[in-house]
Every structure is written in C-alpha cells, then in structure tokens.
Amino acid sequence: MEYEQFDISQWERRELYEHFSRLRNPFYAVAANVDVSNLIEYKRREGLSFYLSLIYLATEAINAIDNFHLRIVDGHVVRFSTIHPNFTHKRANEAVFRFFTSRMEGTLSEFARRCEAAMKDQTTLFGGHDHSPNLIYFSSFPWAETTAITNPGMEDADDGILRINWGRYGLHDGRYLLNITVTANHRFIDGWHIGLFFRQLQERIDRLGDPEKQ
C-alpha cells in the first residue's frame, strides 16, 4: 500500500471534515442515471464484459479526483496513490457470489480480459489482490432496473471506502440508461465530488463512441 500522510490543518475542507467527524453515521448516498449506450456497443464490438468494463471506467474516474484517494489509517488521514477495485461476481452455474480484487492497471481491454480469466479460476470466497483500504467496493444487481441500492456494514465512521452499485440498464427514449448509486463518507466527499465522478464517468463512456479519443 503506497500512501502519504495528509495534513488536514491546511485542508480547505478541514472544518467540514471535523463537523462530519462528530457524527456516528457520516455516510450518504447519491443515485443518478448514466447513459451507457456507447459502452454497450463497445463491449459488443470488442467482446468484453460490460460489468468489468464499467468497473474499469468508474475506477479510472475515481482515481482522477483527489478526494477519493483519502482514507484513515491508524487514526490518521492519508492519501493513497492509487485506488483499486474490489467487486462481487457470480458464475452462471452457482447460487453464491464471490469477491475479487484487481490492481488498477493496463488498458480497459487488458483489465477486463485479465480479470475474467482470473475469476474463472477463483475457488475461494475472496480472490485476487489485497489492497485494503485503498479500494472501491463494486456490486451489481443485474436482475432488474434499480433507482438506488444500499450497502451493509457501514458502521465504522473511519471507513473511507467508496461503495458503487448498479442494477440492470434499460432502454429509455432510444438510449440505454443505467442507474448508479454512490455511497460515500461525508468526512471526505461532498456532493460536488460525486457530481465530478458522474461527469468523469460519462465523458469516458462517451469517448468509447469516438475511436480517435480512446
């Protein structure tokens, strides 16, 4: 784990951080629709997993925003150099799901193909790398369109790990929309940062429709 101490005394959000640190439950969630039409076309064209492709793009968007790199380690705020994805997955012939952690590296195609191969060989409940706490927790509910998804275990006020969830995308007025829920710790993340994430993610998806911008 590569991180550095973060000096909150000079932080513009110091008072906000201290304010939300007094709360027993500083977590909140925002859900919004993302147009994934270009991603659907891209994954079909390239033969990639939609799920893994979206995880890659969302992790890339998170890493582009500084506040999402902050965590608490041993009672101190630190900044991790890179945030990596941890996500649930389920094989078609199994009734239970597993967890997999991947390093955030390589291109979208390389990431998706590497994860897909490793997940097929996974025999334990938890697989892949262990980068806790510099993670994002991803999970999907592909059986129905959703408007929001909650998460269990949000009890430690020092928990800075972001949760990102989505259901099934649906066709609306000729475009495929996917509702994504982001659950964050308000000690580090304001609505403005989550708005940046949605914008960054949408821009990355939109660029998939223009090969010259990929």
Secondary structure, 3 states (H helix, E strand, C coil): CCEEECCHHHCCCHHHHHHHHCCCCCEEEEEEEEECHHHHHHHHHHCCCHHHHHHHHHHHHHHCCHHHHEEEECCEEEEECCCEEEEEECCCCCCCCEEEECCCCCCHHHHHHHHHHHHHCCCCCEEECCCCCCEEEEEECCCCCCCCCCCCCCCCCCCCCEEEEECCCEEECCEEEEEEEEEEECCCCCHHHHHHHHHHHHHHHHHCCCHHHC
